[in-house]
Amino acid sequence: MYHVSVASCRELLFYKVTNMHHLGHKIARHRTFLPELCLFGSFSKKSAFFLLIAFATSTCVYAQTVIRKPQRATPPNLEKDDFQGVFFEKVEEQLVGSPPEAGVMAGATNSSLQSSSGGAASNPGSANDGNRNGAGAVWKERISPQSIEDLVKETKLRLDGVITTPAKFSAGAFKDARRNFTLLATLFAVIELYPEKVKWQASAPVARARFSRVAANTKVGSAPAYNEAKLRLDDINSMLKGATLTDPSPAVEIAWTEIADRIPSMQLLEWGFRENLSSKVSSEDSFSQNPEEILKFAELIAMLGETLYQPGMTDGDDDEYKALAKKMIDEATKITQAVKLNNPTMAREAAGQIDQSCNACHSSYR
């Protein structure tokens, strides 16, 4: 199929109107392309002339169209003192009364979560409130509120990847779920006993009981275990969104044997030290690049070490076992000090001592 070249079209469009008759002849010579423009095969000079007039007129009208920019208001000239007296300089001085307890507003607006049995919910409080300023004070020495919060959130993310489908759960993911729920149960027991206000403390008694129960039930990858794990994952999501976990059942005393079973607890120590802390203190570069992570995992190891000889724990009353656990706690504490002092050598040497304690414990206790 033939067509008029770009150069010819350009020449045709920009000729002077006074040469219209001449251009009509020119267009007629290029009639081979015109069947694409009209439904009829013939094309006269007169038709070409009127076509050119229409084209030229529309081009001129378009060229004369002016696009105006919108007029905008001039920005105001503000001085520093213009807002004097408009805002409070110190907002906290305008507040009246004491701040509400943690979780009270969330409980009021969300009416509270239903218990796992489906009954009406209520907040039983903690049966361990009296221990916060006594035996509970040790947990403040072992782990900071920031590390607790970070570990809870990170554990939730790991569980998101573990509790996905019943098939994956039964194929082996239930083992990961058990470790992570054991960690959550331990963390919320510590939150419950913590001598200061920490995040999720109002939910801690219920959360600790539920997570310790699901940790025990996920020894197998059965359908009921998967369903319960899904419910407990929903609990974590609700707490992270600000809700308070409640349950009509009366609060019970913390039983560490039901919270930190020996096998998952040892697995958590292995994960915290060998898979995380050890590599981060192995060189000056990795030490300088991961101070927050080092601090978090060192505090985790100190916290888990403290749980190993709590009342009722297996071998918790054995002097040698307790000495190894305390040695591990002391060296983990040295690593936290090394981070604050920016001393990578101190951290590396303390990590070596933790490794020795772990090896000695594994050779004597199973």
C-alpha positions in Angstrom: 0.0 0.0 0.0 1.3 3.5 -0.9 1.3 6.6 1.3 2.5 10.2 1.3 5.8 10.7 2.9 6.3 12.7 6.1 8.1 15.4 4.2 5.4 15.8 1.7 2.7 16.0 4.4 4.7 18.7 6.2 5.1 20.6 3.0 1.4 20.4 2.3 0.3 21.6 5.8 2.5 24.6 6.0 2.1 26.1 2.5 0.7 29.6 2.4 -3.0 29.9 1.8 -2.3 32.0 -1.3 -0.9 29.0 -3.0 -4.0 26.8 -2.3 -4.6 26.2 -6.0 -1.1 25.0 -6.5 -1.4 22.7 -3.4 -4.6 21.2 -4.8 -2.7 20.0 -7.8 0.0 18.5 -5.5 -2.4 16.6 -3.4 -4.1 15.2 -6.4 -0.8 13.7 -7.5 -0.7 11.8 -4.2 -4.2 10.4 -4.5 -2.9 6.9 -4.0 -3.1 7.3 -0.2 -6.5 8.9 -0.2 -8.6 5.6 -0.2 -7.5 5.3 3.4 -9.0 8.7 4.2 -12.4 8.4 2.5 -14.8 5.8 1.4 -14.7 6.7 -2.3 -12.0 6.0 -4.9 -12.1 9.4 -6.7 -10.6 12.6 -5.3 -10.8 15.9 -7.3 -8.7 19.0 -7.0 -11.7 20.8 -5.6 -12.0 18.3 -2.8 -8.3 18.5 -2.1 -8.6 22.3 -1.9 -11.5 22.2 0.7 -9.7 19.5 2.7 -6.6 21.7 2.9 -8.7 24.7 4.0 -10.2 22.7 6.8 -6.8 21.4 7.9 -5.2 24.8 7.9 -8.0 26.4 9.8 -8.0 23.8 12.6 -4.2 24.1 12.8 -4.4 27.9 13.2 -7.1 27.7 15.8 -5.0 25.2 17.8 -1.9 27.2 17.5 -3.7 30.3 18.8 -5.0 28.5 21.9 -3.2 29.8 25.0 -2.9 27.7 28.1 -2.9 29.9 31.1 -1.3 28.9 34.4 -3.5 29.0 37.4 -3.0 32.0 39.7 -1.9 31.0 43.1 -2.1 32.9 46.4 1.0 34.5 47.7 2.4 32.5 50.6 2.0 34.3 54.0 5.0 36.0 55.7 5.1 34.4 59.2 7.2 35.6 62.1 8.4 33.6 65.0 6.1 35.3 67.5 3.0 35.0 65.4 2.0 31.8 67.2 2.7 33.1 70.7 -0.2 32.0 72.9 -1.8 29.8 70.3 -0.2 26.5 71.4 0.8 25.3 74.9 4.5 25.4 75.5 4.4 22.4 77.8 1.3 20.2 77.1 2.0 17.9 80.1 1.3 20.8 82.5 -2.2 21.1 81.2 -3.2 17.5 82.0 -5.3 16.9 85.0 -5.2 13.7 87.2 -3.2 10.5 86.9 -2.6 8.7 83.6 -4.8 5.6 83.0 -3.5 2.2 83.6 -1.9 0.4 80.7 -4.6 -1.3 78.6 -7.6 0.2 80.4 -8.6 2.3 77.3 -8.1 -0.7 75.0 -10.2 -2.8 77.2 -13.0 -0.2 77.4 -13.1 0.3 73.6 -12.7 -3.3 72.5 -14.8 -4.7 75.3 -12.2 -7.4 75.6 -11.4 -10.5 73.8 -13.4 -13.7 74.4 -11.7 -16.5 76.2 -10.6 -19.6 74.3 -13.7 -21.4 75.7 -16.0 -18.7 74.2 -17.3 -17.4 77.5 -17.8 -13.8 78.6 -14.4 -12.2 79.2 -13.1 -10.5 82.3 -9.7 -9.4 83.6 -8.7 -11.5 86.6 -5.5 -9.6 87.4 -2.3 -11.3 88.3 -1.8 -13.8 91.1 1.8 -12.8 91.1 1.5 -9.0 91.8 3.1 -9.4 95.2 6.3 -10.8 93.6 7.1 -7.8 91.5 9.0 -5.9 94.1 10.5 -9.1 95.7 11.7 -12.0 93.6 10.5 -10.3 90.5 13.1 -7.6 90.8 15.8 -10.0 89.3 14.2 -9.8 85.9 14.9 -6.1 85.6 18.6 -7.1 86.0 18.4 -9.7 83.3 16.5 -8.0 80.5 15.3 -4.5 79.5 11.8 -3.5 78.5 13.0 -2.7 75.0 14.5 -6.1 74.5 11.3 -7.7 75.8 9.2 -5.7 73.3 11.5 -6.4 70.4 11.6 -10.2 71.1 7.8 -10.4 71.3 7.4 -8.6 68.0 10.1 -10.7 66.3 8.6 -13.9 67.6 5.2 -13.0 66.2 6.8 -12.5 62.7 8.5 -15.9 62.9 5.1 -17.5 63.9 3.5 -15.8 60.8 5.8 -17.9 58.7 5.3 -21.1 60.7 1.5 -21.2 61.2 0.4 -21.1 57.6 -1.3 -24.3 56.6 -2.2 -27.6 58.4 0.0 -29.5 56.0 3.1 -27.4 56.6 2.4 -27.5 60.4 2.2 -31.3 60.6 5.2 -31.7 58.3 7.5 -30.2 61.0 6.6 -26.6 61.5 5.0 -27.5 64.8 8.5 -27.9 66.2 9.3 -24.2 65.4 5.9 -23.2 66.8 6.7 -25.0 70.1 10.0 -23.1 70.5 8.5 -19.8 69.7 5.5 -20.2 72.0 7.8 -21.3 74.8 9.7 -18.1 74.3 6.5 -16.1 74.4 5.3 -17.9 77.5 8.7 -17.1 79.2 8.6 -13.4 78.1 5.1 -12.9 79.4 5.9 -14.6 82.7 8.8 -12.1 83.0 6.4 -9.2 82.0 4.0 -10.3 84.6 6.7 -10.3 87.3 8.6 -7.2 86.1 9.0 -4.6 88.9 8.2 -1.7 86.5 5.4 -0.9 84.1 6.2 -2.6 80.8 4.2 -3.1 77.6 1.4 -5.7 77.7 1.6 -6.1 81.4 -2.2 -6.0 81.7 -2.4 -9.0 79.3 0.5 -10.9 80.8 -1.3 -13.3 83.1 -3.7 -14.5 80.4 -1.0 -14.5 77.7 1.4 -16.4 79.8 -1.2 -19.1 80.6 -2.3 -19.4 76.9 1.2 -19.5 75.4 2.5 -22.1 77.9 -0.5 -24.3 77.2 -0.1 -24.1 73.4 3.6 -24.7 73.7 2.8 -28.0 75.5 0.2 -29.0 73.0 2.4 -28.3 69.9 4.7 -31.3 70.7 2.7 -32.8 67.9 1.5 -31.4 64.6 -2.1 -32.5 64.9 -5.1 -30.5 63.6 -6.3 -29.5 67.1 -2.7 -28.2 67.9 -2.7 -26.2 64.6 -6.1 -24.7 65.4 -5.0 -23.7 68.9 -1.8 -22.2 67.5 -3.9 -20.1 65.0 -5.9 -18.8 68.0 -2.8 -17.8 69.9 -1.4 -16.1 66.9 -4.6 -14.0 66.8 -4.0 -13.2 70.5 -0.6 -11.7 69.6 -2.0 -9.7 66.7 -4.7 -8.3 69.0 -2.2 -7.3 71.7 0.1 -5.6 69.1 -3.0 -3.6 68.0 -3.6 -2.4 71.5 -6.2 -4.9 72.9 -6.0 -6.4 76.3 -6.3 -10.2 76.7 -8.9 -11.2 79.3 -10.2 -14.5 80.6 -12.9 -15.4 83.1 -10.8 -18.1 84.7 -9.1 -17.1 87.9 -5.4 -16.2 87.7 -2.9 -18.9 88.8 0.6 -18.7 90.2 3.5 -19.0 87.8 4.7 -22.6 87.4 8.0 -22.5 85.5 7.9 -26.2 84.8 4.8 -25.5 82.7 6.3 -22.4 81.0 9.9 -23.3 80.1 10.1 -26.9 79.3 13.8 -28.0 79.2 14.0 -29.1 75.6 12.6 -26.0 73.9 14.4 -23.8 76.4 17.8 -25.4 75.5 16.9 -25.0 71.9 16.2 -21.3 72.4 19.6 -20.9 74.1 21.3 -22.6 71.2 19.5 -20.4 68.8 20.2 -17.2 70.7 23.8 -17.9 71.2 25.2 -19.9 68.4 23.0 -18.6 65.6 22.9 -15.0 66.6 25.1 -13.6 69.4 28.3 -15.6 68.7 28.7 -14.4 65.1 27.9 -10.8 66.0 30.8 -10.5 68.5 33.3 -12.6 66.5 35.0 -9.5 65.0 35.3 -5.8 65.6 33.4 -5.0 62.4 30.4 -7.2 63.3 30.5 -5.9 66.9 30.4 -2.3 65.7 27.6 -2.9 63.2 25.2 -4.8 65.6 25.2 -3.2 69.0 21.4 -3.4 69.5 21.2 -7.0 68.3 24.1 -8.0 70.6 22.5 -6.3 73.5 19.1 -8.0 72.8 20.5 -11.5 72.5 22.8 -11.2 75.5 19.9 -10.1 77.6 17.8 -13.0 76.2 20.5 -15.5 77.2 20.7 -14.0 80.7 16.9 -14.2 81.0 16.8 -17.9 79.8 19.7 -18.7 82.1 17.7 -17.4 85.1 14.7 -19.6 84.2 16.8 -22.8 84.3 17.0 -23.0 88.0 13.6 -21.6 89.0 11.7 -23.6 91.6 10.6 -27.0 90.2 12.8 -26.9 87.0 14.6 -30.1 86.1 18.0 -30.2 87.9 17.3 -26.7 89.2 18.4 -27.7 92.7 21.6 -29.3 91.5 24.6 -27.1 92.6 26.8 -27.8 89.6 23.9 -27.2 87.2 23.0 -24.0 88.9 26.7 -22.8 88.9 26.8 -23.4 85.1 23.6 -21.4 84.6 24.9 -18.5 86.8 28.2 -18.5 84.9 26.3 -18.1 81.7 24.3 -15.3 83.1 27.4 -13.5 84.4 29.1 -13.7 81.0 26.0 -12.6 79.1 25.9 -9.6 81.5 29.5 -8.8 80.6 28.5 -8.7 76.9 25.9 -6.1 77.7 28.5 -4.1 79.5 30.9 -4.5 76.6 28.3 -3.0 74.3 27.9 0.1 76.5 31.7 0.4 76.8 32.2 -0.3 73.1 34.7 -3.0 74.0 34.6 -5.8 71.3 37.4 -7.8 73.0 35.5 -8.0 76.2 32.4 -9.2 74.4 34.3 -11.8 72.4 36.0 -13.2 75.5 32.7 -13.4 77.4 31.1 -15.2 74.5 33.9 -17.8 74.7 33.0 -18.4 78.3 29.4 -18.8 77.5 30.3 -21.4 74.9 32.3 -23.3 77.5 29.4 -23.3 80.0 27.1 -24.6 77.3 29.4 -27.4 76.3 30.0 -28.4 80.0 26.2 -28.4 80.6 25.5 -30.5 77.5 28.2 -33.1 78.5 26.7 -33.6 82.0 23.0 -32.9 81.6 20.5 -33.9 78.9 
